[in-house]
Amino acid sequence: MPGLRMSMLSVQRGAHRNNGADVPVSSTRGARLADLRPGMSGHVTGIDESVEPSTARRLFDLGFAPGAEVTVLRKAPLGDPVVFRVVDYEVALRTAQAVSIQVRRTA
């Protein structure tokens, strides 16, 4: 897709798709997915409203929907991209995309 700068290392065991649903966006600045360290988890609360709609939709389709639990698994040696477990698969995002995903940290 032109204009979509997202890296996906591996997708395992079927992606969560919710065709036709609106992608919730958030204008509040809480914790960001990019702030979490390996081993930390959180629940997605929304996607920042500054994100291009097509990118927000793609993140939503990948499973980064409100309520989804996300765990940081590992970071690349230079820190970018980062591998997350979301729904029941692993996906890698660049920090630029992870910054736009709002989360509520869990234990």
Steps between C-alpha positions, in 0.01 A plus 500: 500500500652833406538738791470226762830457676455201719717197550355162579749227593264214546133435527398177662159342551246720320459874535204660674289690250195710565383614157270798492571618854612854566852536635489676838743786527622678809613857551618444858866437573523205738757224491620409152579153374851622417557581871470136606812289551543131409290285732251779574134479399212737450151530359444717194279801573510662156704636212616860496286727281807637319552165326401480135163316476635223278781431747257505794280251318796272427606505867142420599489211250827364641331470840593829666135564587372644830507236771758280328782384723847572361830368637843624396705192411830634371674790329741492210865556596480870409156537663283511188279312406338349810319166508164491681260219583147618423190281488668161437785589266822700483537818300790744464444874486736786461515744787330764284183286493526379862509861623152557360336211689365595843510236773410449864785310662431178687712322758 
